[in-house]
């Protein structure tokens, strides 16, 4: 259709209806031509402008849709459909700050607009603003109690904030409203793990495998599979690989049009310093942040320039964050950027090697990596699995954490280096703690495991109880996240015939004090399916030996990797029987335990 053709004024209503009909039957390109013809003659035709924006949005041409939507709200500031679509497109592209702005504008004009409430709540949640996200999710449910998305995401908020009973309530309600809703299935399983509720563990494992099987059969991937859930169970490696490949395809499809549009170029002849960028949401007091906080300053600054790109609003002051900032040449806050803008910044910085520290974990943005802003991209430390992606070239590991069998499941090429876990000193308090501070006598043998409680499984716990029964008067000291954990684990102890007073639970204290107090333990007992990572580093740092069982996955070999790197191969067990026997042996042979500690110093 010729855009220069002049129509009579009375022709435009009919032409507009023609465009609507074409759009309705799925002929988007023909409809676009009709609406653009109208606009070429009537530049301020609001409805035609909106349909052009909508078609471009559906075609994932966000740049064009943005232009038309901005023109609409310039002409009509309270045009709700345009404001809503702007909020949606910024939310979809990861630019959640702007999404919040546009959803808030909608609510200024229509305070009961459920779509705006929900979109605003989602973007607040994604930014980690749980308090305000909860407010708006609840407002959605006040107006529509059966809103599936709000019920589900409110469950996610409560899961993340440790209010597990409420999380379970909302996930179960979601599944009543929409049977088979995978997000609710995955997160309901995680909620039970968060409380050490093993009453449905076998059903949960089966449900998890079935959900992954169904999801990975989809022709067009619909959402990310939570990879961490897989590591909490003994699940075959091929399922890990299929889930990761599915996630990779989902991310690649999501960014396909933007990648085609930008087509990043790179430096060919590198003169001067090589530029290394690190991408992470965890440049703060976090399991990853505390392991890398001194990494950056140790780069050879004569030959390398170091950039850090922060994916999380971590402006709260802490020593780890300060050390990271001071160790880098450039520290960029990209948490409020869309993934396109973040990728453009990385590319404009001419980063030669981009190191991802998050993978498919929380607050990460793999879409940035899928746009390939850097010619070499690799994964390190913060994510214990393959990403299954051709946009990640390498992964840094050692030959313990990824052996020959596991390597076959990785899409990435393995860069093997020794001692790849700990690169930073940890701050230990000068305070004096005694065993009496945690309710024990000086003679009490204290086993400990400060792993997150969702890593504890029935098999691990059963072996711990056997150890306690064989070492009279000993205790096991755990990290409790909520009262339900304490109740459930004490109940499990009684089931094994162990007095529940022999299970101790730590309270939260400042990190340097936490480290110093952990030194009260005699031996750290690792979990089986998902080993200690940073927690094992913490224990080793304060000279508490870690006893670990080496499994068949990356996550179940972290403890072995750490033990080997510090020369404590004898603390690596091949099966549960050896694990139990060694724990009992070291509890009874204090001289040998002291010898192990001396090797650990």
N, C-alpha and C positions, 0 to 999 in steps of 0.2 A: 504494500500500500504506500502510495507516494505521500511523504510527510509534507511536501510543499503544496499539495493540492488544497485549494481553498473551498471550504464548504459553507453553505448558507447556515445562518444561525439556527434555523429550525431543523437542520440535519443532525446536530450534535447529540440530542437525546437518543435518537435512533442508533447513531454510531456508538454511543456509550453502551447501550444495551447489547449491541453486537459484540463489543469487547467483553462484556460481562459473560455472555453466553459462551464465547470461545474459552474464557478462563474456566468457566464451570465445567466444561467437557474435557479439560486437560490440555487444550492447545495454547500453552502459555506464550510461546514465541509469537503466534499470530495475534493473540490478545494484546501483547506488548506493542506490536506494530500499530494496532488500532488506537490504543491509549496514547502512544507517542504522537500519532497524527493529530489527535485532539489537542494535545499540549502544544504542538507546534503552531497551532492557530489560536488556542486559548491558553496561554502560559499559566494562568492562575486557576485553571479548572481543578479544584481540590480533589474531587473524586477520582479523576483520571490520574492525577499525581499520586494518589494513594495506591491505586491499583498497580501503577508502574513500580512503586516502591515495594509493594507486596510481592510482585512477580520476581523482582531482582532478589528480594530476601529469600524466596523459595528456591531460587537458582543459586543461592549461596554467594551472590555477588553483593557483598555487604557494602563495599565502597559506593556502588551506584544507589543501593537502597537508602543509604545514609544521606546522600545528597538530596534525594526527593523528599525524604521524611523531614529533613531540616528545613526545606523550603516550605513544606506544609505548615509547620508550627511557627514559622516566621509570619506566614499569612494568617494563620488561625492558631494562636497560642494554646487554646484549650481543646484542640482536636485530639480526643481521647484515643481513637484507634492508632493515630500516628505516634503519640506518646507511648502507648503500650508496645507498639512494634519496635520503637527505639529501645525501650527497656529490654525487650526480649532479645534483640540482636546484640546488645552490649553484654547481656547475661550469657548468651550462647558463645560469644567470642572471648569470654573471660574478663571482660572489662567491668567488674562488678560495682565499682564506685559510680561510674556513669549510669549503670543500670539502676542503681538505687536512686539516683537523682531523678531519672525519668519516671520511675514508678511512684516516687514521692509526689511528683507534679500531678500525676493522674489522681492521686488521693486528695490533693488539694481541691480538685474540681469535683471529684466523686469519691467521698470518703468510704463508701461501702463497695468499691470495685474489688471484687474477689481476686480477679486475675492480677491486679496491681499489688494487692496485699501479699499474695502468694509469691509473686516474682520478687518483691522487695525482701520478703522473709528468706527466700532461697539465696539471694545474693548476700544478705547479711550473714547467713549461716556459712556460706562458702568462704567468707572473709574471716570467719572465726568469731563473729559477734553473736554469741549464743543468746545473750540476754535479750537483745532487741529482736533477734530472729524468733525467739519463743513468743514474744508479744504479738507479732504479726501472724504467726501460724495459728495462735489461739484465736485471733480475730477472724481469720478465715473460717475456723471451725465453729465460731459463734454464729456465723451466717450460713454455713453449710457443714453440718457435723459429719456428713458422708463424703467430704472431699478427700479422695484417696491420697493425693500428693501431700496434702498438709498433714494428714495422719501419719504417713510414712516418714516425712522429713522431721516432724516433731519427735518421732521415735529416734531418729538419727541424732538430733540435738541432745536428747536425754542420754543416749548411749555414750556420746562424746563427753558429756559432763558428769558421768558416773551415776546418774539417776536411773539405775538399770531397771527397777520395777516399773517405772513410768515408761521407759523405752519398750519393754516387753509388752506392756498394755497397748501401746500405740501400734506396734508391729502386728500383734495379734488382731487388732481391730482392722488394720489395713488388709490383712489376709481374709478377713470375713467379708470385707467390701469387695475385694478383688482376689479371688482364689488364684494361687500360683504366681503372685507378684514377686518376682525374683529378688528385688532389692530388699523386700521385707523378709524373705526367706533367709538371705545371706545375713542380714543384720540381726534377726531373731536368734540365729545360731551364735553370732558374736556376743549378743547380750547374755546368753546363758553361759558362755565361756567367761564373761566378765564377772560372773558371780560364782564360778566353780559349780554350777548346776549341771551335773553329769547324768541326770535322770533320763535324758533323751539323747545321750551322746551317740549311740549307734545309729539312731534314726536321723540325728543331725548330720552325721557323716554321709549317710546314704542320700539324704535330701540335698546336701551340698554337691555330691558327685552327680546326682541326677539333674540338678539345676544347671551345672556347668555343661553336662552332656547336651542338654536341650539347647542351651544358649549358643554353644559353639557350632551347632548345626544350622544356625540362622544364615541365610544368604547375605543379608545386610545386617551387620552387627548393630545392636540397639543401645547398648550401654556397657560400661566397664565391669568386668568381673573383679571382685575384691580379692586380689592375689594373696593377701596376707591370711585370709581365712583358710586357704589350702594348706598352709604350713602348720596349722594348729592340729591337723590330723595326719595320720600315716596314709598319705595318698600317693599313688604311683607317679613317677616323674613325667610320664607321657601326658598326664592330665595337666600338670604344671605347664608343659610346653604348649598344649592346645589352647589353654586359657590365655597364656601370654600372647600367642599369635593372634587370637581373636581380639584381644585388647589393642594390639598393634594395628590391626585392620580397621577397627572402630576409629582410632585416632587418625589414621591416614585418610579415611573417607571423610572425616569431619573437616580436615584442613585442605582437602584436595584443591578446591577452587582458589583458596588463598595462596597455596604453594605454586599453582600455575600462574597466578597473577604476578607474584613477586620474583620468582626465579632468581634467588640470591646468587651473587658471584663472590669469589673469594680472592685473596691475595695470591698471586702466582709466584712472584719472586719476592721472597721474604728478606728484606734488608733490615738490619737492626734486631730488636728483641722479638722472640716468639711470644705471642699473646695467648695466655691460658685463661679460660673463663670457668668459674664454678657456679653451678646452678642448684639452688636448694631452698626449701622453706625453713631450714633448721639452723640458720646462723644465729644461734641463741643458746640458752641453757636447755639443752635437749640431748637425747642420746647420741645423735650425730654431731651436734655442735660441740659437745665436750670432747669428742675424739679428734676433731679437726681444728680446734681453735688455735693451735700453734703451727699447723701445717703451712699456712700461707707465708709466714715470715721466714721459713726455712728454704723457700725457693731461691735459686741462684738469680738474684735480681740483676746481675750483669748481663744475663742472656735471656731472661724471661720477665714478662710483665704480667702481673696477676690481677684479674678482675673477679669480683664476686657479685652474683645476681640473686637478690633475696626475694623469694616468693611468698614470704609471710611478713605481716606487719609486726616486726619484732623490735620496735623502737624502745620498748622498755629496757632500761639499762641493766646489763649484767656483765660480769667479767668475761664470759666466753664471747659474747657479741663484740665487746670492745677489743678483745685480742684479735678477732677475725678482721674487724675494720682496720685496725692498726697494722695488721700483717699484709693487707692487700694494697696494691697501687690504686685501685679504684673499687669502690663499693657502691653498687647500684640497687636502688629499691625498685623492684618491678612488680610488686604484689598488686598494685592498683592498675597495672597495664593489661590490655588485652594480650592474648598470646601472640597475635600478629605484631603488635607494637613492641613487645619484649623481644621477639625474634629480630625485628628490624633494628632495634638498639644493639643487640649482640652482633649482628652482621655489620652495622655501621662502626662498631668498635674494632672491626676486623679481627675477631677472635679466630685464632688458628686451631686451637684445641678446646672443645667444650666438654667439661666433666660434669655429668649429672650425678647428684648425690641423693636422689629421691626415688627414681623409677615410678612405679604405680602406687606410691604410698600417699599419705595424707598431705593435702595442700600443695601437691606437686602440679606441674602443668606440662605433661608430655607432648601436648600440642606444639609447644615451642620447639622441642626437639624434632618433631615430625616435619616442621617447616625447614629443617636443616640450615640454620643460620651460620653454621661453622662447617668447614670441610671434613674435620675429624671430630667425632662425638663418641664419648665413652662413658661407661657407668662405673661407679665406685661406691662401696661402703654402705650406703643407706638403704639398699633394697636387696633382699636375699633371694633372687630368682632371675631367670632370663626375662628380658622384655619382649623377646620374640619378634624384634623389629629390625628391618633393614636400615633404619635411620640411626641405629646405634652400632658403631663399628667394632668397639672393643669393650671388654670388662676387665678390671684389675682384680686379681685374685691370687691365691697361692694354690699349690697342688694338694692341699688338704681339703680346703673348703670346696674346691671344684676338682674332683679327680677325673680320670678318663671316662668313667661311666656317665657322670653328670655332664661332662663337657659336650657329649653328643646331643644333649637336650638344649644346648645354647645356640641362639642365632648369632650371638656376638663371638668374635675371636677373643680368646683368652690371653691376656697379658699376665704371665706368671711372675710375681715378685714375692720374695719372702717377707714375713712380718708386716703384712699390709694393714693390720687393724689399727694399732695405736700409734699415733704420731705426736701426741700432746701430753704434757704433764698435767696432773690433776691437783687441785688445791685442797689440801687436807688441813682440817682445823687443829689448833693447838690445845683444844679443850681436853680434859682428862675424863674418860669414861671407864666405868668398871662393869663387870657382869651384874653387879647388884642393881645397876641402873635399868636393866631390863628384866629384873626379877629372878636372877640366877645367883647361885653361890660361885665363888671363885673356882671351885672344882668341877662345875657343870661342863660337860661336853656340849658345845653349841654347834649344831649343824645349821646352816642358813641357806636360803635361796631368796634373793631379792628381785628375782624376775617378776615381771608383770604377771598377775595371777592367771590371766587367760592362757598363759603358756603351760600351766600345770594340767596334766591329764591323769586319768585314773591309774594308768600303768606306772607313771612316775611316782604318784602319791603312795601307791601300794608298796613299792620298793622302799620308800622313805619310812613307812610304818614298820616294815620288817626290820629296818636298820635300828629304829628306836627300840623295838622289842629286844633286839640283840645287844644293845648298849644301854644297860640300866641307868636311869637317872638323866639320860641325855634329852635334849630338846631340839626341835627344829624351829627356826626363826624365819618368818615369812613377811612379805610386804602386803598388807591388806589395803584394798581400795574402798571397801564398803562393809557395812555390818552383815550383809547377806553372805559375803565371802567367808567371814569369820564363822557364821552359823553353819554354813554348808561344810566347811572343812573340819570343824569340830565334830560334826555329825559323822563325817567319813572316818575320822580317827576312831570314834567309838565303835564304828562298824568293824574296824580291824582289831578291836580289843585294846586300844591304846587310850590312856587317860588324856582327855582333850586339853588338860592343863599343860601338857608337854608340847603344845603348839603355841608358839609366841607370835605376836603380830606387832610389827613396827609402826610407829606413827611418823608423820612427815616432819622433817626438820631441814634446816638449811643444808645445801649440798656439801660444803666442807665438813660440817658436823656429821652428816650422814656417812661420809667416807670414814671419818675417825671412829665413829661408833661401830661401823661394820667390822672393824678390826677386832672386835670382841669375839667374833666367831672363830671356831677352830677349823672348820672345813665348809666350803661352799658346795652344795649339791645341785648340779645342773638339771634342768628339765630335758626331756628326751626328744620330742618331736620338733620343738622350737627352742634351740639353745639360748643361753645368755650370750649377748654380744657386748654392748657397752657395760652391762652389769658385771660380766666376767672380768672386764678390764678394771672396773672399780675394785672388785674383790682382790684381784692380783696386785693392784697398786698399793693396797694397804696390807699386803702379805697374808691374805687368806687364800690358800690353794683351792683351785677349782677342780672338782672331780666331774668328769663329763663322759657321756656316752655318744660315740660317733655313729651317726645314721647315714641315710642314703641321699639326703637332699642338702642343698646349700645351708638352709636354716638349721639343720640338725648336725652340722659339722663346724659351726662357728666356735664352739667351746674347744674342740680339738685343735682348730687352727690357732687359737690364742694360747692354749697350753704348749703346743709345739714351738710356737714363736718365742716363748720364754724358757724353753728347755725343760719342760715338765711332761715329757712324753709318757711317763709312768702314770699320769693322771687321766690318760685317755683309755676308756674301756670299750671293749668290743661287744659286750652284751650286758643284760641286766644283772646276771649272776655275778660277773666280774665287778660290776659297779657296786653291788651290795657288799661283796666280800671286802673290797678295798676300803669302803667307808667304815666298816666295822674294824678292819685291821688298823687303820690310822687312828681311830678313836681309842683303841686299846694299846697301841704302840706309840706313845707320845714322843719318844726319841726319834723314831722314823718320821713322824709328822714334823718335828722340829727340823730335821734334815731337809725335808721337802721345802719348808719355809725358807731355809737358808739358801737353797738353790733359787728360790723365787725373788730373793732380795735384789 
